[in-house]
Amino acid sequence: KYIYLVRGRDTVKKTSIILLILAMMLTACGGGDADTSSTEEAVTEESSESLDAPATTVATESPTGQKTGETFRMLMPALPSNADFAVYQGTASTAVAAIWGGALFEFKAQDDPSIQPAINDVQCFICESYTVDADGNITVTLPDGLKSPYGNEISSDDVVYTFERVLANDFVFRFLMGVGSWNTESPITKIDDKTFTINVVANVPFTLGTLTWYSGTILDATEVKSHATDDDPWAKEWLSSNSANYGPYNLASFSAGESAVLAFNPGWNKFTPTYSDVVISAVPDSATRLQAMLSGAADYTFKVDYDQLASAEGNSKVLITEALESRSVELHLNFADEKFADKRVRQAINLAVDRDAIVAGVMGKYGAPASTQLPEVIKAPNAPGSYSRDVNKAKELLADAGYADGFDMVITVNAVRPGSYASNVALLIANQLAEVGINATISVYPSATDFEASIRNDSFEAWLWDSTPALSDPYYYWRLNHHPQLAFQNYKGYDNAEFVEKMDTLFTTAAGPERDALITEIHTILLDDVPMVRIAQPANAGMLRSDIENFRTTTLNAVLVHYLVENY
């Protein structure tokens, strides 16, 4: 979800770890103050919304009397090994990097946590105002006085440099540029020091949404260029452990894969956050993170095991997030394997899975079965069908495909993506597949970043993963996961010519009955083809200290710390 509302095992070794984490946080906070010496008339939309006061999920103003100068302490299951926004490392990156970022736009807060913002329901974050012309080009005005921690004021030159660097280094944002129909040959036209235009090649509804993505953070070009060398023209080495942008926080220190300490950017002039420092530590063990929360050693964590989360219900020290996400847990099957290239085998595995049992056994009330090929929280026409378990039909399909006696397979899992519950989900899937003659072995891959890299390198036969759509739209979700030419997450190798043809038409089809009909047609193809076996839609299993308000996250669960306030 983009916006969440919240409601209100244990050994000596784990207690020692919690104390060590707390000591590390206090030490890191002490070092948080380190010195970081042509006009268009056909306007179809305009906005001058700015962030004079933080938005909130339930009101339009921040609570009065908020404290400032506090430290926010986060325990995460993993942290990236590289701080450069252009280096994507899955959940390890997306759940934290936006905290020290500063994109031009952000999605607006929603009063109802079950509703995701529309794909163009955005407001300025770094920018001051914007207009959209009849062709879809976006002209943006930057604010006066907004500076990086290095004292440089934001300018159009920073924007030009940022997206030059994106095109050279950032495959995720390049994918988003395709979705947003950016003109990648000439993405930015500078008008003056504070005004520029984002150029598009087609008027599509996705362009504004792409500008909310964290790796589109506007960089302080002056500072970044000062660290470039002939061998490293984009200053990759320096940005691997430093930041230079115009958001509320900058990196004061960074230890690859272990910790990040953020300090307030003195050049941020839009509002004063509650927290002047943020300490983020990687603690893979869910139980340790839970005990740290209950003991007061941390202020926020997420991806807590569901049984542990349930045990904390009613504890006055913490609030638990429960909103369903657009993220879904899936079993991916490698189409390079002959058996998984056969649709009948995929259909059989899909029918053998008991989604209700998995949700009940692992997630409880913190999840829902994923019985279609689209998350239910994404706005779309009603699904043209749904999956239910049918063991006999699964056996028939396997026999038709030449696997009457079943086969062996290995399912690889990692505790960060989709979550610490991955092994339990995989074991239940393996038990259910055994009923149709498939012998599935579980392989646990310990490193989150190496797990992501291995998936991209086509190293696994099958793997449990999740889809994490940045934009809430059927076209985006399906392109992200399944398009054979345009997806960056189709590592399984799905390819269907009819699907591609209809998707290409959907891309430029305006909202209305024709688009809804196309979405239904594509959904029908995918329900039959089973490009991936969707298992469940989990809740954001997070935990927040109970006296904190204004809790919001990005689409991929990075807490917007700058909006948090303390109720004291």
C-alpha positions as CSV (number, residue, x, y, z in Angstrom):
1,K,0.0,0.0,0.0
2,Y,1.0,3.6,-0.5
3,I,-0.6,4.7,2.8
4,Y,-1.2,2.8,5.9
5,L,-3.3,3.5,9.0
6,V,-2.2,1.7,12.2
7,R,-4.0,0.3,15.2
8,G,-3.6,0.0,18.4
9,R,11.6,-16.3,21.8
10,D,13.4,-15.3,24.1
11,T,16.8,-16.3,25.2
12,V,19.7,-14.6,27.0
13,K,21.5,-14.5,23.6
14,K,18.7,-12.5,22.0
15,T,18.5,-10.1,24.9
16,S,22.2,-9.5,24.5
17,I,21.7,-8.8,20.9
18,I,19.0,-6.2,21.7
19,L,21.3,-4.5,24.2
20,L,24.0,-4.4,21.6
21,I,21.6,-2.9,19.0
22,L,20.5,-0.2,21.4
23,A,24.1,0.6,22.3
24,M,25.0,0.9,18.6
25,M,22.0,3.2,18.0
26,L,22.9,5.5,20.9
27,T,26.5,5.6,19.7
28,A,25.4,6.4,16.1
29,C,23.1,9.1,17.2
30,G,26.0,10.9,18.9
31,G,27.7,11.2,15.5
32,G,24.6,12.3,13.7
33,D,25.7,15.9,13.4
34,A,28.7,15.3,11.2
35,D,29.8,18.3,9.1
36,T,28.6,17.7,5.5
37,S,30.5,20.7,4.4
38,S,9.1,28.1,-25.2
39,T,5.7,28.4,-23.4
40,E,2.7,26.1,-23.8
41,E,-0.9,27.5,-23.8
42,A,-2.8,24.2,-23.9
43,V,-2.5,23.4,-20.2
44,T,-4.7,20.5,-19.1
45,E,-3.6,20.3,-15.5
46,E,-1.7,22.4,-13.0
47,S,-0.8,22.3,-9.3
48,S,1.0,24.5,-6.9
49,E,0.5,22.2,-3.9
50,S,3.5,22.4,-1.6
51,L,4.4,20.9,1.7
52,D,4.2,23.8,4.1
53,A,3.0,21.3,6.7
54,P,3.2,17.5,6.6
55,A,0.3,15.7,5.1
56,T,-1.4,13.0,7.2
57,T,-3.5,10.0,6.6
58,V,-6.5,11.4,8.5
59,A,-6.2,15.1,8.5
60,T,-4.8,18.0,6.4
61,E,-2.5,19.5,9.0
62,S,0.2,18.1,11.3
63,P,-0.7,17.9,15.0
64,T,0.3,21.0,17.0
65,G,3.0,21.0,19.6
66,Q,5.2,18.4,17.9
67,K,8.6,17.7,19.3
68,T,11.7,18.2,17.2
69,G,15.3,17.1,17.5
70,E,14.4,13.5,18.3
71,T,16.0,10.3,17.0
72,F,14.0,7.6,15.1
73,R,15.4,4.1,15.5
74,M,14.6,1.4,12.8
75,L,15.4,-2.3,12.7
76,M,15.1,-3.8,9.2
77,P,15.5,-7.4,8.1
78,A,18.2,-6.2,5.5
79,L,20.0,-3.1,4.3
80,P,21.6,-2.5,0.9
81,S,25.3,-3.0,0.4
82,N,25.3,0.2,-1.7
83,A,23.7,3.5,-0.9
84,D,23.6,4.7,-4.6
85,F,20.0,5.1,-5.6
86,A,20.9,3.7,-9.0
87,V,21.9,0.4,-7.5
88,Y,18.8,-1.7,-7.0
89,Q,19.0,-4.5,-4.5
90,G,15.4,-5.4,-4.0
91,T,13.6,-5.0,-0.7
92,A,16.9,-4.2,1.0
93,S,17.0,-1.0,-1.1
94,T,13.3,-0.1,-1.5
95,A,12.4,-0.3,2.1
96,V,15.0,2.3,3.3
97,A,16.6,4.2,0.4
98,A,13.6,6.6,0.0
99,I,14.1,7.7,3.6
100,W,17.3,9.7,2.6
101,G,15.9,10.5,-0.9
102,G,14.1,13.4,-2.3
103,A,12.0,12.8,-5.5
104,L,10.2,15.6,-7.3
105,F,6.8,14.2,-6.4
106,E,5.0,12.0,-3.9
107,F,1.7,10.2,-3.9
108,K,-1.0,12.0,-1.9
109,A,-2.1,10.6,1.4
110,Q,-5.5,8.7,1.4
111,D,-8.1,8.8,4.1
112,D,-9.0,5.2,3.4
113,P,-6.1,2.8,3.8
114,S,-7.8,0.2,1.6
115,I,-7.7,2.6,-1.4
116,Q,-4.5,3.2,-3.3
117,P,-3.9,6.5,-4.9
118,A,-4.5,6.7,-8.6
119,I,-1.4,6.5,-10.7
120,N,-1.4,10.3,-11.3
121,D,-2.7,11.3,-7.9
122,V,0.5,13.1,-6.9
123,Q,1.7,16.3,-5.3
124,C,5.0,18.2,-5.3
125,F,7.6,17.0,-2.8
126,I,10.9,18.6,-3.9
127,C,9.2,20.7,-6.6
128,E,7.1,23.9,-6.0
129,S,4.5,23.5,-8.8
130,Y,3.9,21.9,-12.1
131,T,1.7,22.0,-15.3
132,V,0.9,19.3,-17.8
133,D,0.3,20.3,-21.4
134,A,-2.1,18.7,-23.9
135,D,0.7,16.3,-25.2
136,G,1.6,15.1,-21.7
137,N,4.8,17.1,-21.2
138,I,5.3,18.2,-17.6
139,T,6.7,21.6,-16.8
140,V,8.1,21.9,-13.3
141,T,9.1,24.8,-11.1
142,L,11.6,24.3,-8.3
143,P,11.4,26.2,-5.0
144,D,13.6,29.1,-3.9
145,G,16.1,28.5,-1.0
146,L,16.0,24.7,-0.9
147,K,19.6,23.5,-0.5
148,S,21.5,20.3,-0.1
149,P,23.6,19.6,3.0
150,Y,26.5,21.0,1.1
151,G,25.0,24.4,0.7
152,N,24.1,24.3,-3.0
153,E,20.7,25.5,-4.0
154,I,18.6,23.2,-6.2
155,S,18.5,24.2,-9.8
156,S,17.4,22.8,-13.2
157,D,21.0,21.8,-13.9
158,D,20.7,19.3,-11.0
159,V,17.6,17.8,-12.7
160,V,19.3,17.6,-16.0
161,Y,22.3,15.9,-14.4
162,T,20.2,13.5,-12.3
163,F,18.4,12.0,-15.3
164,E,21.5,11.9,-17.4
165,R,23.0,9.7,-14.6
166,V,19.7,7.7,-14.4
167,L,19.9,6.9,-18.1
168,A,23.5,5.8,-17.8
169,N,23.2,3.7,-14.6
170,D,19.7,3.0,-13.3
171,F,17.9,0.1,-15.0
172,V,14.9,0.4,-12.8
173,F,14.2,4.0,-13.5
174,R,14.9,3.4,-17.2
175,F,12.1,0.8,-17.0
176,L,9.8,3.5,-15.4
177,M,10.7,5.9,-18.1
178,G,9.4,3.4,-20.6
179,V,6.2,3.0,-18.6
180,G,5.9,6.8,-18.5
181,S,6.7,7.3,-22.2
182,W,9.6,9.6,-21.4
183,N,11.5,10.9,-24.4
184,T,14.8,9.3,-23.4
185,E,16.7,11.0,-26.3
186,S,15.8,14.4,-24.7
187,P,14.2,13.8,-21.3
188,I,14.7,17.3,-19.8
189,T,14.5,20.7,-21.4
190,K,15.9,23.5,-19.2
191,I,13.9,26.7,-19.3
192,D,15.7,28.6,-16.7
193,D,17.4,28.0,-13.3
194,K,14.2,27.0,-11.6
195,T,12.0,25.7,-14.5
196,F,12.3,22.7,-16.8
197,T,10.1,20.4,-18.8
198,I,10.0,16.7,-18.8
199,N,9.5,15.6,-22.4
200,V,7.4,12.6,-23.4
201,V,6.8,10.8,-26.7
202,A,3.1,9.9,-25.9
203,N,0.5,11.2,-23.5
204,V,0.1,8.3,-21.1
205,P,-1.3,8.3,-17.5
206,F,1.8,7.0,-15.9
207,T,4.4,9.8,-16.2
208,L,3.6,11.7,-13.0
209,G,3.6,8.5,-11.0
210,T,7.1,7.6,-12.3
211,L,8.4,10.8,-10.7
212,T,7.6,9.5,-7.2
213,W,10.1,6.7,-7.4
214,Y,13.0,7.1,-5.0
215,S,15.8,6.6,-7.5
216,G,14.6,9.7,-9.3
217,T,15.9,11.6,-6.3
218,I,17.3,14.9,-7.5
219,L,21.1,15.0,-6.9
220,D,23.3,17.9,-6.0
221,A,25.2,17.9,-9.2
222,T,27.9,20.2,-8.0
223,E,28.8,18.0,-5.1
224,V,28.5,14.7,-6.9
225,K,30.6,15.9,-9.8
226,S,33.3,17.0,-7.3
227,H,33.8,13.3,-6.5
228,A,33.9,12.1,-10.1
229,T,37.2,10.8,-11.7
230,D,38.3,9.8,-15.1
231,D,37.8,6.2,-14.1
232,D,34.5,6.9,-12.3
233,P,32.7,9.7,-14.2
234,W,29.4,9.2,-12.3
235,A,31.0,9.2,-8.8
236,K,29.7,5.7,-8.1
237,E,32.3,5.0,-5.5
238,W,31.5,8.0,-3.5
239,L,27.7,7.6,-3.8
240,S,28.0,4.0,-2.7
241,S,28.3,5.3,0.9
242,N,27.3,9.0,0.7
243,S,24.3,11.0,-0.4
244,A,23.9,14.5,-1.9
245,N,20.4,15.6,-2.6
246,Y,17.7,18.0,-1.4
247,G,15.4,15.8,0.8
248,P,15.0,16.2,4.6
249,Y,17.8,13.8,5.4
250,N,21.3,13.0,4.3
251,L,23.6,10.0,5.0
252,A,25.8,10.8,8.0
253,S,27.4,7.4,7.9
254,F,26.8,4.1,6.0
255,S,28.1,0.6,6.7
256,A,27.3,-1.7,3.8
257,G,24.5,-4.1,4.6
258,E,24.7,-3.3,8.3
259,S,23.6,0.3,9.3
260,A,22.8,3.7,8.1
261,V,22.7,6.9,10.2
262,L,20.8,9.9,8.8
263,A,21.1,13.5,9.8
264,F,18.7,16.3,9.1
265,N,19.5,18.4,6.1
266,P,19.9,22.0,7.3
267,G,19.1,23.1,3.7
268,W,15.6,21.6,3.9
269,N,13.2,24.6,4.2
270,K,9.7,23.1,3.6
271,F,8.9,22.1,7.2
272,T,10.7,20.9,10.3
273,P,10.6,17.1,10.9
274,T,10.2,15.7,14.4
275,Y,13.3,13.6,14.0
276,S,16.7,15.2,13.4
277,D,18.4,11.8,13.3
278,V,17.4,8.4,11.9
279,V,19.4,5.2,12.9
280,I,18.7,2.2,10.7
281,S,20.1,-1.2,11.6
282,A,20.0,-4.5,9.8
283,V,18.7,-7.3,12.1
284,P,17.6,-10.3,10.1
285,D,16.1,-12.3,13.0
286,S,12.4,-11.4,13.4
287,A,12.1,-12.4,17.0
288,T,15.1,-10.2,17.9
289,R,13.5,-7.2,16.2
290,L,10.2,-7.9,18.0
291,Q,11.9,-8.0,21.4
292,A,13.7,-4.8,20.6
293,M,10.4,-3.1,19.9
294,L,8.7,-4.4,23.1
295,S,11.7,-3.4,25.2
296,G,11.7,0.1,23.8
297,A,15.1,-0.3,22.0
298,A,13.5,0.5,18.6
299,D,10.7,2.7,17.2
300,Y,9.9,0.7,14.0
301,T,10.4,-2.6,12.3
302,F,8.6,-4.5,9.6
303,K,8.4,-8.0,8.1
304,V,7.8,-9.5,11.6
305,D,6.8,-13.1,11.6
306,Y,3.0,-13.3,11.7
307,D,2.8,-15.6,14.7
308,Q,5.2,-13.2,16.6
309,L,3.1,-10.2,15.4
310,A,0.0,-11.8,16.8
311,S,1.6,-12.3,20.1
312,A,2.2,-8.6,20.4
313,E,-1.5,-7.7,19.8
314,G,-2.8,-5.5,22.6
315,N,0.6,-4.5,23.9
316,S,0.4,-0.8,24.8
317,K,3.9,-0.1,23.7
318,V,3.4,-0.9,20.0
319,L,1.0,-0.3,17.1
320,I,0.6,-3.0,14.4
321,T,0.1,-2.2,10.7
322,E,-2.5,-4.4,9.0
323,A,-3.4,-2.9,5.6
324,L,-3.1,-5.3,2.6
325,E,-0.4,-4.4,0.1
326,S,-0.4,-4.5,-3.7
327,R,2.7,-6.8,-3.1
328,S,1.9,-10.4,-3.5
329,V,3.8,-13.7,-2.7
330,E,4.3,-15.9,-5.7
331,L,5.9,-19.1,-6.8
332,H,8.0,-18.4,-10.0
333,L,8.8,-21.2,-12.3
334,N,11.7,-21.0,-14.7
335,F,10.4,-21.3,-18.3
336,A,13.9,-22.4,-19.4
337,D,13.1,-25.7,-17.7
338,E,11.2,-27.8,-20.2
339,K,8.5,-29.0,-17.8
340,F,7.7,-25.5,-16.6
341,A,7.5,-24.2,-20.2
342,D,4.5,-26.5,-20.5
343,K,1.3,-24.6,-19.6
344,R,-0.3,-27.8,-18.3
345,V,2.4,-28.3,-15.7
346,R,2.0,-24.7,-14.5
347,Q,-1.8,-25.1,-14.4
348,A,-1.4,-28.3,-12.4
349,I,0.9,-26.7,-9.8
350,N,-1.5,-23.8,-9.6
351,L,-4.4,-26.1,-8.9
352,A,-2.5,-28.1,-6.4
353,V,-1.8,-25.1,-4.1
354,D,-4.2,-24.5,-1.3
355,R,-4.1,-20.8,-0.8
356,D,-6.6,-20.7,2.0
357,A,-4.6,-23.2,4.0
358,I,-1.4,-21.3,3.5
359,V,-2.9,-17.9,4.5
360,A,-4.5,-19.5,7.6
361,G,-1.4,-21.4,8.6
362,V,1.2,-18.7,8.1
363,M,-0.4,-15.3,7.9
364,G,-3.7,-15.6,9.7
365,K,-5.6,-12.3,9.6
366,Y,-2.5,-10.6,8.2
367,G,-3.0,-11.8,4.7
368,A,-5.5,-12.9,2.0
369,P,-5.5,-15.6,-0.7
370,A,-4.2,-14.4,-4.1
371,S,-6.7,-16.3,-6.4
372,T,-6.4,-14.2,-9.5
373,Q,-3.6,-12.7,-11.6
374,L,-4.0,-9.2,-10.1
375,P,-3.8,-7.9,-6.6
376,E,-7.3,-7.0,-5.3
377,V,-6.2,-3.6,-4.0
378,I,-5.3,-2.4,-7.5
379,K,-8.3,-0.6,-9.1
380,A,-9.5,-2.8,-12.0
381,P,-12.7,-4.4,-13.4
382,N,-13.8,-7.5,-11.6
383,A,-11.7,-10.5,-12.3
384,P,-13.1,-12.8,-15.1
385,G,-12.4,-15.8,-12.9
386,S,-10.5,-17.1,-9.9
387,Y,-8.5,-20.1,-8.8
388,S,-9.5,-22.8,-6.3
389,R,-7.8,-26.0,-5.4
390,D,-8.5,-29.1,-7.5
391,V,-6.1,-32.0,-6.8
392,N,-7.8,-34.4,-9.3
393,K,-7.7,-31.9,-12.1
394,A,-4.0,-31.2,-11.3
395,K,-3.2,-34.9,-11.5
396,E,-5.0,-35.1,-14.9
397,L,-3.0,-32.2,-16.3
398,L,0.3,-33.7,-15.1
399,A,-0.6,-37.0,-16.8
400,D,-1.5,-35.2,-20.0
401,A,1.9,-33.4,-19.9
402,G,3.7,-36.7,-19.5
403,Y,4.4,-36.5,-15.8
404,A,1.9,-39.0,-14.4
405,D,4.5,-40.1,-11.8
406,G,5.4,-36.5,-11.0
407,F,8.9,-35.0,-10.9
408,D,11.5,-33.5,-8.5
409,M,11.9,-29.8,-8.2
410,V,13.8,-27.3,-5.9
411,I,12.1,-24.2,-4.6
412,T,14.6,-21.5,-3.4
413,V,13.6,-19.1,-0.8
414,N,15.0,-16.1,1.1
415,A,13.9,-14.6,4.4
416,V,13.8,-11.0,3.2
417,R,11.9,-11.3,0.0
418,P,9.1,-12.2,0.3
419,G,9.7,-12.3,4.1
420,S,10.7,-14.2,7.1
421,Y,7.7,-16.5,6.6
422,A,9.1,-17.7,3.2
423,S,10.3,-21.1,4.4
424,N,7.0,-21.9,6.1
425,V,5.0,-20.9,2.9
426,A,7.4,-23.0,0.8
427,L,7.1,-26.1,3.1
428,L,3.3,-25.9,2.9
429,I,3.5,-25.6,-0.9
430,A,5.8,-28.6,-1.0
431,N,3.4,-30.7,1.1
432,Q,0.5,-29.8,-1.1
433,L,2.5,-30.6,-4.3
434,A,3.3,-34.0,-2.9
435,E,-0.4,-34.8,-3.1
436,V,-0.2,-34.7,-6.9
437,G,3.2,-36.5,-7.1
438,I,5.6,-33.6,-7.2
439,N,8.6,-33.9,-4.9
440,A,9.6,-30.3,-4.0
441,T,12.8,-29.7,-2.0
442,I,13.3,-26.3,-0.2
443,S,16.6,-24.5,-0.5
444,V,17.2,-21.5,1.8
445,Y,19.4,-18.8,0.3
446,P,20.8,-16.7,3.1
447,S,21.9,-13.4,1.5
448,A,19.1,-11.1,0.3
449,T,21.2,-9.2,-2.2
450,D,22.8,-12.4,-3.6
451,F,19.4,-14.0,-3.8
452,E,18.2,-11.1,-6.0
453,A,21.3,-11.3,-8.2
454,S,20.9,-15.0,-8.6
455,I,17.4,-14.6,-9.8
456,R,18.5,-12.1,-12.4
457,N,21.2,-14.5,-13.5
458,D,18.7,-17.3,-14.1
459,S,20.2,-19.5,-11.4
460,F,17.1,-21.1,-9.9
461,E,14.6,-23.7,-11.1
462,A,11.8,-22.2,-9.1
463,W,11.7,-19.6,-6.4
464,L,9.4,-17.9,-3.9
465,W,9.3,-14.2,-4.4
466,D,7.1,-11.2,-4.3
467,S,6.0,-8.6,-6.8
468,T,6.4,-5.0,-5.6
469,P,4.6,-2.7,-8.1
470,A,5.5,1.0,-7.7
471,L,2.3,2.1,-9.5
472,S,-1.2,0.9,-8.8
473,D,-2.5,-0.1,-12.3
474,P,-3.1,-3.4,-14.1
475,Y,-1.0,-2.4,-17.0
476,Y,2.0,-1.5,-14.8
477,Y,1.7,-4.7,-12.7
478,W,1.5,-7.0,-15.7
479,R,4.3,-5.2,-17.6
480,L,6.5,-5.3,-14.6
481,N,6.1,-9.0,-14.2
482,H,5.3,-10.6,-17.6
483,H,6.1,-8.5,-20.7
484,P,8.9,-10.4,-22.6
485,Q,10.6,-7.3,-23.9
486,L,9.6,-4.5,-21.5
487,A,9.6,-6.1,-18.0
488,F,12.6,-6.0,-15.8
489,Q,11.1,-8.6,-13.4
490,N,10.2,-11.3,-16.0
491,Y,13.2,-13.5,-15.0
492,K,11.1,-16.6,-15.4
493,G,10.9,-16.0,-19.2
494,Y,7.2,-15.8,-19.9
495,D,6.3,-15.0,-23.5
496,N,2.8,-14.9,-25.1
497,A,2.3,-13.0,-28.4
498,E,-1.4,-12.4,-27.8
499,F,-0.7,-11.0,-24.4
500,V,2.0,-8.6,-25.8
501,E,-0.3,-7.4,-28.5
502,K,-3.2,-6.5,-26.1
503,M,-0.8,-5.0,-23.6
504,D,0.7,-2.7,-26.3
505,T,-2.8,-1.5,-27.1
506,L,-3.7,-1.1,-23.4
507,F,-0.7,1.2,-22.9
508,T,-2.2,4.0,-24.8
509,T,-5.9,3.4,-24.2
510,A,-7.6,6.1,-22.2
511,A,-9.6,5.2,-19.1
512,G,-13.1,4.1,-19.9
513,P,-15.1,1.0,-21.1
514,E,-12.6,0.2,-23.9
515,R,-9.7,0.1,-21.4
516,D,-11.8,-2.0,-18.9
517,A,-12.6,-4.5,-21.6
518,L,-8.9,-4.8,-22.6
519,I,-7.9,-5.4,-19.0
520,T,-10.5,-8.2,-18.7
521,E,-9.3,-9.8,-21.9
522,I,-5.7,-9.7,-20.7
523,H,-6.7,-11.0,-17.3
524,T,-8.5,-13.9,-19.0
525,I,-5.3,-14.9,-20.9
526,L,-3.2,-14.8,-17.8
527,L,-5.6,-16.8,-15.6
528,D,-5.3,-19.6,-18.2
529,D,-1.6,-19.2,-18.9
530,V,-0.5,-19.1,-15.2
531,P,2.7,-17.1,-15.9
532,M,3.3,-17.2,-12.1
533,V,1.5,-19.0,-9.3
534,R,0.2,-16.2,-7.0
535,I,-0.1,-17.5,-3.5
536,A,-1.1,-14.7,-1.1
537,Q,-1.4,-11.0,-0.5
538,P,0.3,-10.2,2.8
539,A,-0.3,-7.3,5.1
540,N,2.6,-5.0,5.8
541,A,3.7,-6.8,8.9
542,G,5.1,-3.8,10.6
543,M,5.3,-2.5,14.2
544,L,5.5,1.1,15.3
545,R,6.0,2.6,18.8
546,S,2.6,3.5,20.1
547,D,3.1,7.2,20.7
548,I,4.0,8.0,17.1
549,E,1.4,9.5,14.7
550,N,1.2,10.4,11.0
551,F,2.6,7.0,9.9
552,R,2.9,6.8,6.1
553,T,5.0,4.7,3.7
554,T,5.9,4.7,0.1
555,T,4.5,2.0,-2.2
556,L,7.3,-0.3,-1.2
557,N,7.2,0.2,2.6
558,A,9.8,2.9,3.1
559,V,8.6,4.9,6.1
560,L,8.2,8.6,5.4
561,V,10.1,9.5,8.6
562,H,9.9,13.2,7.9
563,Y,6.1,13.1,8.4
564,L,6.1,11.3,11.7
565,V,5.2,13.1,14.9
566,E,5.3,12.1,18.5
567,N,2.2,12.3,20.7
568,Y,3.6,13.3,24.1
